[in-house]
């Protein structure tokens, strides 16, 4: 295994595109699960999360960044500078980099919070997500969020669980409509922002978007359907099209091109463990199809509707500073300042950094050790958010 753990903001300070005013906030892990579903619970300090975010936002907003003219790896130009590609009735997907029908590719994706505890397995519809995010929540459990572009024929997506602040910022990177069943009190101010379009199971649109199945007990039996999501978007009056000026998040390989990291600092990556302590997930690389297959809870992770094992073309390990915000173990993750990252694809890995451009409504972009933007292979991507103090738990070999 080759893995060198570096505190991400120290790396940023020495990087060519480094942020100014470096500083990191980190906390200690807790184990007590918090009741964060209704948004009405009492919290010890209602400003605790706002104080945490003020620190991470300050560096991001004051940094003298000029994203114009970003240079991509392998002779690519960053998609940040490029108009979106179209070809007849097709458009280049912001999520996968592939050609998709304009009807689907020009409408905003939905970002759906997914229940990842053992009792909620197998999930439904998750194999159709083009991008998956995974991050620790209270008690060391992980929760997932799927970004869906083509979901029109899905009758069962989930089970759906509640919002965490940091997942909202991940959804905003894709200009997605954020779908969740419940939310913490800390998340309410963010969810009420004009730039956040969300569909909550506990709001007036909840009964339209979500339903309860009879095969599981609550809270593991709340699901969304394509019909319900579309109706909810209509009822809430959300714009179904990407906002003007949206620049996307990823720069993708060309059609027919396969990126295999081959620089002097690349290394083998046929087995990946993000180090999450409860579900203990890992990925195994299959050289025959170039995909990474997902396992957790000691077995393959599958989509219960198709019996298909989850597999992706790209893995991004995104290291973030974090804090334990309160005595109920609610966590805060930096979504703005930046940190270390590792990009994994086609059996190889390369380390670099991430940083967010354009504030809350902007997106994180990824750079190699030479300051060039990472180019992703077309296909599905799994973004694993890693606590920056847990780097020694990660295995890439």
C-alpha positions as CSV (number, residue, x, y, z in Angstrom):
1,X,0.0,0.0,0.0
2,X,1.1,3.5,-0.7
3,X,-0.7,6.1,1.3
4,X,0.8,9.2,2.8
5,X,-1.5,11.0,5.2
6,X,-1.0,14.8,5.2
7,X,-3.2,17.3,7.1
8,X,-5.1,18.8,4.1
9,X,-4.8,22.4,5.0
10,X,-1.1,22.1,5.5
11,X,-0.9,20.7,1.9
12,X,-3.1,23.6,0.7
13,X,-0.8,26.2,2.2
14,X,2.1,24.9,0.1
15,X,0.1,24.2,-3.0
16,X,0.4,26.5,-6.1
17,X,-3.3,27.4,-5.9
18,X,-3.4,27.5,-2.1
19,X,-6.0,29.3,-0.1
20,X,-4.9,32.1,2.1
21,X,-5.4,32.2,5.9
22,X,-5.0,28.5,6.5
23,X,-6.4,27.0,9.7
24,X,-8.2,23.8,10.6
25,X,-10.8,22.8,13.0
26,X,-11.1,19.3,14.2
27,X,-13.0,17.5,16.9
28,X,-13.2,14.2,18.6
29,X,-15.4,11.4,17.5
30,X,-18.5,10.7,19.6
31,X,-20.7,7.6,19.8
32,X,-24.1,8.8,21.0
33,X,-26.8,8.9,18.2
34,X,-28.8,12.2,18.1
35,X,-32.5,12.5,17.4
36,X,-32.3,14.9,14.4
37,X,-35.4,14.1,12.4
38,X,-38.0,16.7,13.0
39,X,-36.1,20.0,12.9
40,X,-37.8,21.0,16.1
41,X,-35.6,19.3,18.7
42,X,-33.9,21.3,21.4
43,X,-30.2,21.9,20.9
44,X,-27.7,23.1,23.5
45,X,-26.6,26.0,21.3
46,X,-28.7,26.9,18.4
47,X,-25.8,28.8,16.9
48,X,-23.3,26.0,17.2
49,X,-23.4,24.9,13.5
50,X,-23.6,28.5,12.3
51,X,-20.4,29.2,14.3
52,X,-18.7,26.2,12.7
53,X,-19.8,27.3,9.2
54,X,-18.6,30.9,9.7
55,X,-15.1,29.6,10.2
56,X,-15.1,27.4,7.0
57,X,-16.9,30.0,4.9
58,X,-14.5,32.8,5.9
59,X,-11.5,31.3,4.2
60,X,-13.4,30.2,1.1
61,X,-15.0,33.6,0.5
62,X,-11.8,35.7,1.1
63,X,-9.4,33.5,-0.9
64,X,-8.0,35.2,-4.0
65,X,-9.0,32.5,-6.4
66,X,-9.3,33.0,-10.1
67,X,-10.7,29.8,-11.7
68,X,-10.6,31.2,-15.2
69,X,-8.1,29.4,-17.4
70,X,-7.8,26.2,-15.3
71,X,-5.6,23.6,-16.9
72,X,-6.7,20.0,-17.0
73,X,-4.6,16.9,-17.0
74,X,-3.6,15.2,-20.2
75,X,-4.1,18.3,-22.3
76,X,-7.7,18.9,-21.3
77,X,-9.3,22.3,-20.8
78,X,-11.3,22.5,-17.6
79,X,-15.1,22.3,-18.1
80,X,-15.3,25.4,-16.0
81,X,-14.3,27.4,-19.1
82,X,-16.2,25.5,-21.7
83,X,-19.7,25.8,-23.0
84,X,-21.7,22.7,-22.5
85,X,-21.5,20.2,-25.4
86,X,-24.6,19.4,-27.4
87,X,-25.1,17.1,-30.4
88,X,-28.5,17.0,-32.1
89,X,-31.0,15.8,-29.4
90,X,-28.1,14.8,-27.1
91,X,-26.2,16.8,-24.4
92,X,-23.1,16.0,-22.4
93,X,-24.1,14.9,-18.9
94,X,-22.8,17.0,-16.0
95,X,-22.9,13.8,-13.9
96,X,-21.4,11.1,-16.0
97,X,-19.8,12.9,-18.9
98,X,-21.7,10.7,-21.3
99,X,-24.1,11.8,-24.1
100,X,-27.7,11.7,-22.8
101,X,-31.1,12.8,-24.1
102,X,-31.6,16.5,-23.7
103,X,-34.9,15.9,-22.0
104,X,-33.0,14.3,-19.1
105,X,-29.6,16.0,-19.3
106,X,-31.0,19.6,-19.4
107,X,-33.1,19.2,-16.3
108,X,-31.7,19.4,-12.8
109,X,-30.8,16.1,-11.1
110,X,-32.4,15.1,-7.8
111,X,-30.1,14.4,-4.8
112,X,-31.8,11.8,-2.5
113,X,-30.7,11.0,1.0
114,X,-30.3,7.3,1.4
115,X,-30.4,5.1,4.5
116,X,-27.2,3.1,4.8
117,X,-27.6,1.2,8.1
118,X,-27.6,-2.6,7.9
119,X,-31.4,-2.9,8.7
120,X,-32.1,-0.8,5.6
121,X,-30.3,-3.0,3.1
122,X,-30.7,-3.7,0.3
123,X,-31.5,-0.2,-1.0
124,X,-33.8,0.4,-3.9
125,X,-33.0,2.3,-7.1
126,X,-29.5,3.2,-5.9
127,X,-27.8,1.6,-8.9
128,X,-29.3,4.2,-11.1
129,X,-27.5,7.1,-9.4
130,X,-24.7,8.6,-11.5
131,X,-22.9,10.0,-8.5
132,X,-23.0,8.8,-4.9
133,X,-21.8,10.6,-1.8
134,X,-21.0,8.9,1.5
135,X,-20.2,10.5,4.8
136,X,-20.2,9.7,8.5
137,X,-23.1,10.9,10.6
138,X,-23.6,10.6,14.4
139,X,-22.6,7.4,16.0
140,X,-20.1,6.5,13.3
141,X,-22.8,5.3,10.8
142,X,-22.6,6.5,7.2
143,X,-25.4,8.0,5.2
144,X,-25.4,8.2,1.4
145,X,-26.8,10.7,-1.1
146,X,-27.5,9.6,-4.7
147,X,-27.5,12.1,-7.6
148,X,-30.0,10.8,-10.2
149,X,-30.3,12.1,-13.8
150,X,-32.3,9.3,-15.3
151,X,-35.0,8.2,-12.8
152,X,-38.2,8.5,-14.7
153,X,-39.2,4.9,-14.5
154,X,-38.3,4.3,-10.9
155,X,-41.2,3.6,-8.5
156,X,-39.1,2.9,-5.4
157,X,-36.0,4.9,-4.4
158,X,-34.6,4.6,-0.9
159,X,-35.2,4.2,1.8
160,X,-35.0,7.9,2.3
161,X,-33.6,9.5,5.5
162,X,-33.0,12.9,7.0
163,X,-30.9,15.9,6.0
164,X,-27.5,16.7,7.3
165,X,-26.1,20.2,6.6
166,X,-23.0,19.1,4.7
167,X,-25.1,16.9,2.3
168,X,-27.0,20.1,1.3
169,X,-23.7,21.7,0.2
170,X,-22.8,18.5,-1.8
171,X,-26.2,18.7,-3.6
172,X,-25.7,22.3,-4.4
173,X,-22.5,21.5,-6.3
174,X,-24.8,19.8,-8.9
175,X,-27.6,22.4,-8.8
176,X,-29.7,19.5,-7.6
177,X,-33.1,19.4,-6.0
178,X,-32.5,18.0,-2.6
179,X,-34.8,15.2,-1.3
180,X,-34.9,14.1,2.3
181,X,-37.2,12.8,5.0
182,X,-36.7,15.0,8.0
183,X,-33.9,17.4,9.1
184,X,-32.1,18.6,12.1
185,X,-32.7,21.9,13.9
186,X,-29.3,23.0,12.7
187,X,-30.2,22.4,9.1
188,X,-33.3,24.5,9.1
189,X,-31.7,27.9,8.4
190,X,-29.8,26.4,5.4
191,X,-32.9,24.6,4.0
192,X,-34.8,28.0,4.1
193,X,-32.2,29.7,1.9
194,X,-33.6,30.9,-1.5
195,X,-30.9,29.0,-3.3
196,X,-31.8,25.6,-1.7
197,X,-34.7,23.8,-3.5
198,X,-35.7,20.8,-1.4
199,X,-38.5,18.3,-1.0
200,X,-39.0,17.3,2.7
201,X,-41.0,14.3,3.9
202,X,-42.1,16.4,6.9
203,X,-43.4,19.4,4.8
204,X,-46.6,19.9,2.9
205,X,-45.3,18.2,-0.2
206,X,-44.1,15.1,1.8
207,X,-47.2,13.0,1.2
208,X,-46.9,13.7,-2.6
209,X,-43.2,12.8,-2.9
210,X,-42.8,10.0,-0.4
211,X,-44.7,6.9,0.7
212,X,-44.3,4.2,3.4
213,X,-43.8,0.5,2.4
214,X,-45.1,-2.3,4.6
215,X,-42.1,-4.6,4.3
216,X,-40.0,-2.7,6.9
217,X,-40.6,-0.7,10.1
218,X,-40.2,3.0,10.3
219,X,-38.0,4.9,9.8
220,X,-36.5,2.5,7.3
221,X,-39.5,2.3,5.1
222,X,-39.9,5.8,3.5
223,X,-39.4,5.8,-0.3
224,X,-39.6,8.2,-3.1
225,X,-41.0,7.6,-6.6
226,X,-40.3,9.4,-9.9
227,X,-43.9,10.3,-10.2
228,X,-43.9,11.8,-6.7
229,X,-40.7,13.7,-7.2
230,X,-41.9,15.3,-10.4
231,X,-45.2,16.2,-8.8
232,X,-43.4,17.7,-5.8
233,X,-41.2,19.8,-8.0
234,X,-44.3,21.1,-9.8
235,X,-46.2,21.8,-6.6
236,X,-43.2,23.7,-5.1
237,X,-42.7,25.7,-8.2
238,X,-39.1,24.8,-8.6
239,X,-37.3,25.5,-11.9
240,X,-36.7,22.1,-13.5
241,X,-33.8,23.4,-15.6
242,X,-30.3,24.2,-14.6
243,X,-29.8,27.7,-13.4
244,X,-28.2,30.1,-15.9
245,X,-24.4,30.1,-15.6
246,X,-24.1,26.7,-14.0
247,X,-20.6,25.4,-14.8
248,X,-20.8,21.8,-13.7
249,X,-18.4,20.1,-11.3
250,X,-16.3,17.5,-13.2
251,X,-14.0,17.6,-16.2
252,X,-14.4,14.3,-18.1
253,X,-12.3,12.3,-20.5
254,X,-13.0,12.5,-24.2
255,X,-15.3,10.0,-25.9
256,X,-13.3,6.8,-26.4
257,X,-10.5,8.0,-24.1
258,X,-9.5,6.0,-20.9
259,X,-7.6,7.8,-18.2
260,X,-5.1,5.6,-16.3
261,X,-3.1,7.7,-13.9
262,X,0.5,7.1,-15.0
263,X,2.5,9.9,-13.4
264,X,5.5,9.3,-11.2
265,X,3.3,9.8,-8.1
266,X,0.5,7.4,-9.1
267,X,0.2,4.1,-7.4
268,X,-1.7,0.8,-7.4
269,X,-5.4,1.0,-6.4
270,X,-7.2,-2.3,-6.9
271,X,-8.5,-2.4,-3.3
272,X,-9.9,0.6,-1.5
273,X,-11.2,0.9,2.1
274,X,-12.4,4.3,3.2
275,X,-12.0,3.3,6.9
276,X,-15.6,3.8,8.0
277,X,-15.9,1.9,11.3
278,X,-19.5,0.6,11.3
279,X,-20.4,-0.6,7.8
280,X,-16.7,-1.3,7.0
281,X,-17.1,-0.9,3.3
282,X,-14.5,-1.6,0.6
283,X,-14.2,-1.6,-3.2
284,X,-12.6,-4.3,-5.5
285,X,-11.3,-3.4,-8.9
286,X,-12.4,-5.6,-11.9
287,X,-9.9,-5.2,-14.7
288,X,-12.3,-6.8,-17.2
289,X,-14.7,-4.0,-17.1
290,X,-12.7,-1.2,-15.4
291,X,-15.2,-0.9,-12.5
292,X,-14.9,-0.8,-8.7
293,X,-17.4,-3.1,-7.0
294,X,-18.8,-2.2,-3.6
295,X,-19.0,-4.3,-0.5
296,X,-20.2,-3.5,3.0
297,X,-21.4,-5.3,6.1
298,X,-19.2,-8.2,4.9
299,X,-21.1,-8.8,1.7
300,X,-21.7,-7.2,-1.8
301,X,-23.9,-4.1,-1.6
302,X,-26.7,-4.6,-4.1
303,X,-29.7,-2.7,-5.4
304,X,-32.7,-4.7,-4.1
305,X,-34.8,-3.9,-7.2
306,X,-32.3,-5.3,-9.7
307,X,-30.1,-7.6,-7.5
308,X,-27.2,-5.7,-9.2
309,X,-24.0,-5.1,-7.2
310,X,-23.2,-1.4,-7.0
311,X,-20.2,-0.5,-9.1
312,X,-18.5,2.7,-10.2
313,X,-15.9,3.9,-12.6
314,X,-14.3,6.5,-10.4
315,X,-13.7,6.9,-6.6
316,X,-12.8,10.1,-4.9
317,X,-11.6,10.2,-1.3
318,X,-12.2,13.8,-0.2
319,X,-10.6,14.6,3.2
320,X,-12.4,17.2,5.2
321,X,-11.7,19.0,8.5
322,X,-14.6,18.4,10.9
323,X,-16.0,19.1,14.3
324,X,-18.3,17.4,16.8
325,X,-20.7,20.3,17.0
326,X,-22.7,19.4,20.1
327,X,-23.0,16.8,22.9
328,X,-25.5,14.9,20.8
329,X,-22.7,14.0,18.4
330,X,-24.0,16.2,15.5
331,X,-21.1,16.6,13.1
332,X,-19.9,19.4,11.0
333,X,-17.8,18.9,7.9
334,X,-15.8,21.6,5.9
335,X,-17.4,21.9,2.5
336,X,-15.6,25.1,1.5
337,X,-12.0,25.5,2.7
338,X,-10.4,22.6,0.9
339,X,-8.2,19.7,1.7
340,X,-6.5,16.6,0.5
341,X,-8.0,14.1,-2.0
342,X,-7.2,10.9,-3.7
343,X,-8.6,10.0,-7.2
344,X,-8.9,6.3,-8.0
345,X,-9.7,4.9,-11.4
346,X,-8.7,1.9,-13.6
347,X,-6.5,0.3,-11.0
348,X,-4.5,3.4,-10.2
349,X,-4.6,6.3,-7.7
350,X,-3.2,9.8,-7.5
351,X,-3.2,12.2,-4.6
352,X,-4.0,15.9,-4.8
353,X,-6.3,18.6,-3.3
354,X,-9.8,19.8,-3.5
355,X,-11.2,23.3,-3.3
356,X,-14.6,24.9,-3.8
357,X,-15.2,27.7,-6.2
358,X,-18.0,30.3,-6.3
359,X,-19.2,29.9,-2.8
360,X,-22.3,28.0,-1.6
361,X,-23.8,27.6,-5.0
362,X,-20.5,26.7,-6.6
363,X,-18.7,23.3,-6.8
364,X,-15.6,21.5,-5.5
365,X,-13.0,20.8,-8.1
366,X,-10.0,18.5,-7.8
367,X,-6.3,19.1,-8.7
368,X,-3.3,16.8,-8.9
369,X,0.1,17.5,-7.3
370,X,1.1,19.7,-10.3
371,X,-1.9,22.0,-10.0
372,X,-3.8,20.5,-13.0
373,X,-7.4,19.7,-12.7
374,X,-8.2,16.0,-12.4
375,X,-9.9,14.5,-15.5
376,X,-12.4,11.8,-14.6
377,X,-13.3,8.8,-16.7
378,X,-16.8,8.9,-18.1
379,X,-19.3,6.9,-16.0
380,X,-20.3,6.7,-12.4
381,X,-18.4,8.3,-9.5
382,X,-18.4,7.6,-5.7
383,X,-17.3,10.4,-3.5
384,X,-16.2,9.3,0.0
385,X,-16.0,12.1,2.5
386,X,-13.2,11.2,5.0
387,X,-12.6,12.9,8.4
388,X,-9.2,14.4,8.1
389,X,-8.1,12.8,11.4
390,X,-9.0,9.3,10.2
391,X,-6.6,9.2,7.3
392,X,-4.7,6.3,8.9
393,X,-7.8,4.1,8.6
394,X,-7.9,4.4,4.8
395,X,-6.4,1.6,2.7
396,X,-5.5,2.0,-1.0
397,X,-3.4,-0.8,-2.4
